[in-house]
Amino acid sequence: MAISLSIFGILLALILLGVPVAVSIGLASLAIIYIFDLGVPLTLLPAQTFSGIDSFPLMAIPFFIFAGELMNKAGITRRILDLADAVVGSLKGGLTYVNVMAAMMMASISGSGTACAAALGVSLIPDMERRGYSKPYAIALTSCANVVGPIIPPSTLLILFGYYTNTSIAKLFLGGVLPGIIIGIALMFVGKIICEKKGFRQEVDPFSIEKLMKALKKGWAAMLVPAFIFASIVLGWATASEAGAIVCVLSLLLGLVYRTITSFKDIMEVTRNAAHATCTIFALLALSGIFSNVLVRAHFQELIVNIMGTIAHTQVSTMLIIILFIYVLGMFVDVTPMVIMFSAPFTAVAVNVGIDKVHFGLLFTIICMIGAVTPPVGGILFVTTTIGRIPMTQIIPQLIPFLITLVVITILMIFFPPIITALPNLIFG
């Protein structure tokens, strides 16, 4: 236990001091190797580092990141916003519905909550403020709406979870469909109540078939891409990595057809952005190879199983304790390191008490994302408050009802697993 407590204590201390997470993981691992004299030769560390990224399923991550960057450059974000506005923008508090629907559409393309929040926030936050919504409300809604980024497939977090826990990525993708839709509808409902209470945008613009058809004409091709991703993986036409590669080609073709990617310079800009995001994630994955080796030597997984066995004796109590721990830690630690460090040991605990891995995987991902929109750190909040140029403390009152909604939905999914497992079981049996 001393080794486990020490490595996580050093890791959290380094993160709180502002050391990059990947560097913190590597330094904490090296410190424990020397402090406890684990006998790991330095010549073995490069091999352990490489083993953290030596996997074909992980190739899906750079492909989907590159595809997302290509689609942003291709102007897909604007087309999605126009389509969402044409469908629900005529309702009272219309931009609330547009915000959430656009987040759900972007989630089916990007697979990253932070990337979706950045892409949509730049347009939506100032636009909502111009149309009479308060800036704190716009930021709170944009932040929580993009929780669905890694839940509605495709999802880089679900790919990582599947890799570390040996869970079917196709089943995880299917399992995220209903929860993502339910979260979106619930946020729309809560947003509607807030808009009525605060008096945000109560005037109604008439619904226009002409506007809808114009938006569909511009955006229908973009929506075929996520449909292809979903169908190809679920129906077994391609693996997640192969589907990601094909989507990169389709995204580039869309950019050329829409004439928004017009030069080699544009492609190089997209490549640089994708490479930066990919390197950030893969640095974490690589150094987690050493980190995982230290945890194995510390018998961390067995330790967690034994501790949980003494304090939780049912599936529900086990899930609630794990989720509470992940939620609190997720307020301070980014979602990707959370999956890397804790998905495997906690999945072992869940399976030990008979919890379905797909069910647990989606709950794990959702609660990590809720942590990402909860102060004091909140990765998504950092992005949206930076775009809105206001302190995080100013949006907390507007954030609370949305956070309560997300937590209630998560608890609902604990007690009703079919919300997650129904589609995977229907398709795969």
For each residue, the residues with C-beta under 8 A, 3 or more apart:
1: 4 5 303
2: 5 6 36
3: 6 7 32 36 38 294 297 298
4: 1 7 8 295 298 300 303
5: 1 2 8 9
6: 2 3 9 10 32 35 36
7: 3 4 10 11 28 29 31 32 291 294 295 298
8: 4 5 11 12 28
9: 5 6 12 13
10: 6 7 13 14 27 28 31 32
11: 7 8 14 15 24 25 28
12: 8 9 15 16 332 333
13: 9 10 16 17
14: 10 11 17 19 23 24 27 28
15: 11 12 18 19 21 24 332 333
16: 12 13 332
17: 13 14
18: 15
19: 14 15 23 24 27
20: 23 24
21: 15 24 25 284 333 334 336 337
22: 25 26 280 283 284 286 287
23: 14 19 20 26 27 287
24: 11 14 15 19 20 21 27 28
25: 11 21 22 28 29 284 287 288 290 291 337
26: 22 23 29 30 287 290 291
27: 10 14 19 23 24 30 31
28: 7 8 10 11 14 24 25 31 32 291
29: 7 25 26 32 33 287 290 291 293 294
30: 26 27 33 34 290
31: 7 10 27 28 34 35
32: 3 6 7 10 28 29 35 36 38 294 298
33: 29 30 36 37 38 40 294
34: 30 31 37
35: 6 31 32
36: 2 3 6 32 33
37: 33 34
38: 3 32 33 294 297
39:
40: 33 44 45 293 294 297
41: 44 45
42: 45
43: 46
44: 40 41 47 48
45: 40 41 42 48 49 290
46: 43 49 50
47: 44 50 51
48: 44 45 51 52 289 290 293
49: 45 46 52 286 287 289 290
50: 46 47 53 54 286 289
51: 47 48 54 289
52: 48 49 285 286 287 288 289 290 292
53: 50 58 282 285 286 289
54: 50 51
55: 58 59 163
56: 59 239 241
57: 60 159 162 163 169 239 240 241
58: 53 55 61 159 160 163 282 285
59: 55 56 62 63 241 244
60: 57 63 64 154 156 159 169 239 240 241 243 244
61: 58 64 65 156 159 160 244 278 281 282
62: 59 65 66 244 274 278 282
63: 59 60 66 67 241 244 245 247 248
64: 60 61 67 68 110 111 154 156 159 244 247
65: 61 62 68 69 112 115 156 274 277 278 281
66: 62 63 69 70 244 248 270 271 274 278
67: 63 64 70 71 109 225 244 247 248 250 251
68: 64 65 71 72 109 110 111 112 115 274
69: 65 66 72 73 270 271 273 274 277
70: 66 67 73 74 248 251 252 254 255 261 270
71: 67 68 74 76 77 109 110 222 225 251 254 255
72: 68 69 76 77 119
73: 69 70 255 260 261 266 269 270
74: 70 71 222 251 254 255 258 260 261
75: 78 79 255 258 260
76: 71 72 79 80 109 219 222 254
77: 71 72 80 81 106 119 120 123
78: 75 81 82 123
79: 75 76 82 83 215 218 219 222
80: 76 77 83 84 102 105 106 109 219 222
81: 77 78 84 85 98 102 120 123 124
82: 78 79 85 86 215 218 219
83: 79 80 86 87 105 215 216 218 219 223
84: 80 81 87 88 89 97 98 101 102 105
85: 81 82 88 89 94 98 215
86: 82 83 89 208 211 212 214 215 216
87: 83 84 101 212 215
88: 84 85 91 94 97 98 101
89: 84 85 86 94 95 97 98 205
90: 94 204 205 206 207 208
91: 88 94 97 204
92: 192 195 196 201 202 203 204
93: 96 97 191 192 195 196 200 201 202
94: 85 88 89 90 91 97 98 201 204 205
95: 89 98 99 124 127 128 131 133 201
96: 93 99 100 133 141 188 191 192 194 195 200 201
97: 84 88 89 91 93 94 100 101 188 191 192
98: 81 84 85 88 89 94 95 101 102 124
99: 95 96 102 103 120 124 128 138 141 142 145 191
100: 96 97 103 104 141 145 184 187 188 191
101: 84 87 88 97 98 104 105 184 188
102: 80 81 84 98 99 105 106 120 124 145
103: 99 100 106 107 116 120 142 145 146 148 149 184
104: 100 101 107 108 145 148 152 180 181 184
105: 80 83 84 101 102 108 109 223 226
106: 77 80 102 103 109 110 116 119 120 146 149
107: 103 104 110 111 113 116 146 148 149 150 151 152 180
108: 104 105 152 153 154 223 226 229 230
109: 67 68 71 76 80 105 106 222 225 226
110: 64 68 71 106 107 115 116 119 149
111: 64 68 107 115 149 150 153 154 155 156 157
112: 65 68 115 116 149 150 156
113: 107 116 117 146 147 148 149 150 335 369 372 380
114: 117 118 146 149 372 379 380 383
115: 65 68 110 111 112 118 119 149 277
116: 103 106 107 110 112 113 119 120 146 149
117: 113 114 120 121 142 143 146 149 380 383 384
118: 114 115 121 122 383 387
119: 72 77 106 110 115 116 122
120: 77 81 99 102 103 106 116 117 123 124 142 145 146
121: 117 118 124 125 139 142 383 384 387 388
122: 118 119 125 126 387
123: 77 78 81 120 126 127
124: 81 95 98 99 102 120 121 127 128 138 142
125: 121 122 128 129 135 138 139 142 384 387 388
126: 122 123 129 130
127: 95 123 124 130 131
128: 95 99 124 125 131 133 135 137 138 141
129: 125 126 133 134 135 138
130: 126 127
131: 95 127 128 201
132: 200 201
133: 95 96 128 129 137 138 195 200 201
134: 129 137 138 198 200 398
135: 125 128 129 138 139 388 390
136: 139 140 390 394 395 397 398
137: 128 133 134 140 141 194 198 200 398
138: 99 124 125 128 129 133 134 135 141 142 388
139: 121 125 135 136 142 143 384 385 387 388 390 395 398
140: 136 137 143 144 395 398 399 402
141: 96 99 100 128 137 138 144 145 187 191 398 402
142: 99 103 117 120 121 124 125 138 139 145 146 384
143: 117 139 140 146 147 373 378 380 381 384 395 399 402
144: 140 141 147 187 373 399 402 403 405 406
145: 99 100 102 103 104 120 141 142 148 184 187
146: 103 106 107 113 114 116 117 120 142 143 149 380
147: 113 143 144 151 183 366 369 370 372 373 380 406
148: 103 104 107 113 145 151 152 180 183 184
149: 103 106 107 110 111 112 113 114 115 116 117 146 152 155 369
150: 107 111 112 113 155 156 157 158 335 365 369
151: 107 147 148 155 176 179 180 183 362 365 366 369
152: 104 107 108 148 149 155 176 177 180 181
153: 108 111 158 172 173 174 176 177 226 229 230 233
154: 60 64 108 111 158 159 173 226 229 230 233 240 243 244
155: 111 149 150 151 152 158 159 172 173 176 365
156: 60 61 64 65 111 112 150 159 160 281 336
157: 111 150 160 161 335 336 339 365 368 369
158: 150 153 154 155 161 162 169 172 173 176 361 362 365
159: 57 58 60 61 64 154 155 156 162 163 169 240
160: 58 61 156 157 163 164 285 336 339 340 343
161: 157 158 164 165 167 172 339 343 361 364 365
162: 57 158 159 165 166 167 168 169 172 361
163: 55 57 58 159 160 166
164: 160 161 339 340 343 344
165: 161 162 343 344 347 357 361
166: 162 163
167: 161 162 171 172 347 357 358 361
168: 162 171 172 358 424 428
169: 57 60 158 159 162 172 173 233 240
170: 173 174 233 234 236 240 428
171: 167 168 174 175 358 424 428
172: 153 155 158 161 162 167 168 169 175 176 358 361 362 424
173: 153 154 155 158 169 170 176 177 230 233 234 240
174: 153 170 171 177 234 423 424 427 428
175: 171 172 178 179 358 359 361 362 420 421 423 424
176: 151 152 153 155 158 172 173 179 180 362 365 420
177: 152 153 173 174 180 181 423
178: 175 181 182 419 420 422 423
179: 151 175 176 182 183 362 366 409 413 419 420
180: 104 107 148 151 152 176 177 183 184
181: 104 152 177 178 184 185
182: 178 179 185 186 409 419
183: 147 148 151 179 180 186 187 366 406 409
184: 100 101 103 104 145 148 180 181 187 188
185: 181 182 188 189
186: 182 183 189 190 405 406 409
187: 100 141 144 145 183 184 190 191 402 405 406
188: 96 97 100 101 184 185 191 192
189: 185 186 192 193
190: 186 187 193 194 401 402 405
191: 93 96 97 99 100 141 187 188 194 195 402
192: 92 93 96 97 188 189 195 196
193: 189 190 196 197
194: 96 137 190 191 197 198 200 398 401
195: 92 93 96 133 191 192 198 199 200 201 202
196: 92 93 192 193 199 202
197: 193 194
198: 134 137 194 195
199: 195 196 202
200: 93 96 132 133 134 137 194 195
201: 92 93 94 95 96 131 132 133 195
202: 92 93 195 196 199
203: 92
204: 90 91 92 94
205: 89 90 94
206: 90
207: 90 212
208: 86 90 211 212
209: 212 213
210: 213 214
211: 86 208 214 215
212: 86 87 207 208 209 215 216
213: 209 210 216 217
214: 86 210 211 217 218
215: 79 82 83 85 86 87 211 212 218 219
216: 83 86 212 213 219 220
217: 213 214 220
218: 79 82 83 214 215
219: 76 79 80 82 83 215 216 222 223
220: 216 217 223 224
221: 224 225 254 257
222: 71 74 76 79 80 109 219 225 254
223: 83 105 108 219 220 226 227
224: 220 221 227 228
225: 67 71 109 221 222 228 229 247 250 251 254
226: 105 108 109 153 154 223 229 230
227: 223 224 230 231
228: 224 225 231 232 243 246 247 250
229: 108 153 154 225 226 232 233 243 244 247
230: 108 153 154 173 226 227 233 234
231: 227 228 234 235 237
232: 228 229 235 237 238 242 243 246
233: 153 154 169 170 173 229 230 236 237 238 239 240 243
234: 170 173 174 230 231 427
235: 231 232
236: 170 233
237: 231 232 233 243
238: 232 233 242 243 246
239: 56 57 60 233 242 243
240: 57 60 154 159 169 170 173 233 243 244
241: 56 57 59 60 63 244 245
242: 232 238 239 245 246
243: 60 154 228 229 232 233 237 238 239 240 246 247
244: 59 60 61 62 63 64 66 67 154 229 240 241 247 248
245: 63 241 242 248 249
246: 228 232 238 242 243 249 250
247: 63 64 67 225 228 229 243 244 250 251
248: 63 66 67 70 244 245 251 252
249: 245 246 252 253
250: 67 225 228 246 247 253 254
251: 67 70 71 74 225 247 248 254 255
252: 70 248 249 255 256 261 267
253: 249 250 256 257
254: 70 71 74 76 221 222 225 250 251 257 258
255: 70 71 73 74 75 251 252 258 260 261 266
256: 252 253 259 261
257: 221 253 254
258: 74 75 254 255 261
259: 256 262
260: 73 74 75 255
261: 70 73 74 252 255 256 258 266 267 270
262: 259 266
263: 266 267
264: 267 268
265: 268 269
266: 73 255 261 262 263 269 270
267: 252 261 263 264 270 271
268: 264 265 271 272
269: 73 265 266 272 273
270: 66 69 70 73 261 266 267 273 274
271: 66 69 267 268 274 275
272: 268 269 275 276
273: 69 269 270 276 277
274: 62 65 66 68 69 270 271 277 278
275: 271 272 278 279
276: 272 273 279 280
277: 65 69 115 273 274 280 281
278: 61 62 65 66 274 275 281 282
279: 275 276 282 283
280: 22 276 277 283 284
281: 61 65 156 277 278 284 285 336
282: 53 58 61 62 278 279 285 286
283: 22 279 280 286 287
284: 21 22 25 280 281 287 288 336 337 340
285: 52 53 58 160 281 282 288 289 340
286: 22 49 50 52 53 282 283 289
287: 22 23 25 26 29 49 52 283 284 290 291
288: 25 52 284 285 291 292 340 341
289: 48 49 50 51 52 53 285 286 292 293
290: 25 26 29 30 45 48 49 52 287 293 294
291: 7 25 26 28 29 287 288 294 295 340 341
292: 52 288 289 295 296 344
293: 29 40 48 289 290 296 297
294: 3 7 29 32 33 38 40 290 291 297 298
295: 4 7 291 292 298 300 301 345
296: 292 293 299 300 301
297: 3 38 40 293 294
298: 3 4 7 32 294 295 303
299: 296 302 303
300: 4 295 296 303 304 345
301: 295 296 304 305 344 345 348
302: 299 305 306
303: 1 4 298 299 300 306 307
304: 300 301 307 308 345 346 348 349
305: 301 302 308 309 345 348 349 352
306: 302 303 309 310
307: 303 304 310 311
308: 304 305 311 312 318 321 322 349 352
309: 305 306 312 313 352
310: 306 307
311: 307 308 321
312: 308 309 317 318 320 321 353
313: 309 317
314: 317 318 353
315: 318 319 353 354 355
316: 319 320 414 415
317: 312 313 314 320 321
318: 308 312 314 315 321 322 349 350 353 355
319: 315 316 322 323 350 355 360 363 414
320: 312 316 317 323 324 414
321: 308 311 312 317 318 324 325
322: 308 318 319 325 326 346 349 350 364
323: 319 320 326 327 363 367 410 414
324: 320 321 327 328
325: 321 322 328 329
326: 322 323 329 330 338 342 346 364 367 368 371
327: 323 324 330 331 367 370 371 374
328: 324 325 331 371
329: 325 326 332 333 338 342 371
330: 326 327 333 335 338 367 368 370 371 372 374
331: 327 328 371 374 375 376 377 378
332: 12 15 16 329 376 377
333: 12 15 21 329 330 337 338 371 377
334: 21 337 338 372 379
335: 113 150 157 330 338 339 365 368 369 371 372 379
336: 21 156 157 160 281 284 339 340
337: 21 25 284 333 334 340 341
338: 326 329 330 333 334 335 341 342 343 368 371
339: 157 160 161 164 335 336 342 343 364 365 368
340: 160 164 284 285 288 291 336 337 343
341: 288 291 337 338
342: 326 329 338 339 345 346 364
343: 160 161 164 165 338 339 340 346 347 361 364
344: 164 165 292 301 347 348
345: 295 300 301 304 305 342 348 349
346: 304 322 326 342 343 349 350 360 364
347: 165 167 343 344 350 351 357 360 361 364
348: 301 304 305 344 345 351 352
349: 304 305 308 318 322 345 346 352 353
350: 318 319 322 346 347 353 355 357 360
351: 347 348 354 355 357 360
352: 305 308 309 348 349
353: 312 314 315 318 349 350
354: 315 351
355: 315 318 319 350 351 359 360
356: 359 360 417 421
357: 165 167 347 350 351 360 361
358: 167 168 171 172 175 361 362 420 421 424
359: 175 355 356 362 363 413 417 420 421
360: 319 346 347 350 351 355 356 357 363 364
361: 158 161 162 165 167 172 175 343 347 357 358 364 365
362: 151 158 172 175 176 179 358 359 365 366 413 420
363: 319 323 359 360 366 367 410 413 414 420
364: 161 322 326 339 342 343 346 347 360 361 367 368
365: 150 151 155 157 158 161 176 335 339 361 362 368 369
366: 147 151 179 183 362 363 369 370 406 410 413
367: 323 326 327 330 363 364 370 371 410
368: 157 326 330 335 338 339 364 365 371 372
369: 113 147 149 150 151 157 335 365 366 372 373 380
370: 147 327 330 366 367 373 374 403 406 407 410
371: 326 327 328 329 330 331 333 335 338 367 368 374 378
372: 113 114 147 330 334 335 368 369 378 379 380 381
373: 143 144 147 369 370 378 380 381 399 402 403 406
374: 327 330 331 370 371 378 381 403
375: 331 378 381 392 393 396 399
376: 331 332 392
377: 331 332 333 381 382
378: 143 331 371 372 373 374 375 381 382 392
379: 114 334 335 372 382 383
380: 113 114 117 143 146 147 369 372 373 383 384
381: 143 372 373 374 375 377 378 384 385 392 395
382: 377 378 379 385 386 392
383: 114 117 118 121 379 380 386 387
384: 117 121 125 139 142 143 380 381 387 388
385: 139 381 382 388 389 390 391 392 395
386: 382 383 389
387: 118 121 122 125 139 383 384
388: 121 125 135 138 139 384 385 395
389: 385 386
390: 135 136 139 385 394 395
391: 385 394
392: 375 376 378 381 382 385 395 396
393: 375 396
394: 136 390 391
395: 136 139 140 143 381 385 388 390 392 398 399
396: 375 392 393 399 400
397: 136 400
398: 134 136 137 139 140 141 194 395 401 402
399: 140 143 144 373 375 395 396 402 403
400: 396 397 403 404
401: 190 194 398 404 405
402: 140 141 143 144 187 190 191 373 398 399 405 406
403: 144 370 373 374 399 400 406 407
404: 400 401 407 408
405: 144 186 187 190 401 402 408 409
406: 144 147 183 186 187 366 370 373 402 403 409 410
407: 370 403 404 410 411
408: 404 405 411 412
409: 179 182 183 186 405 406 412 413
410: 323 363 366 367 370 406 407 413 414
411: 407 408 414 415
412: 408 409 415 416 419
413: 179 359 362 363 366 409 410 416 417 419 420
414: 316 319 320 323 363 410 411 417
415: 316 411 412
416: 412 413 419
417: 356 359 413 414 420 421
418: 421 422
419: 178 179 182 412 413 416 422
420: 175 176 178 179 358 359 362 363 413 417 424
421: 175 356 358 359 417 418 424 425
422: 178 418 419 425 426
423: 174 175 177 178 426 427
424: 168 171 172 174 175 358 420 421 427 428
425: 421 422 428 429
426: 422 423
427: 174 234 423 424
428: 168 170 171 174 424 425
429: 425
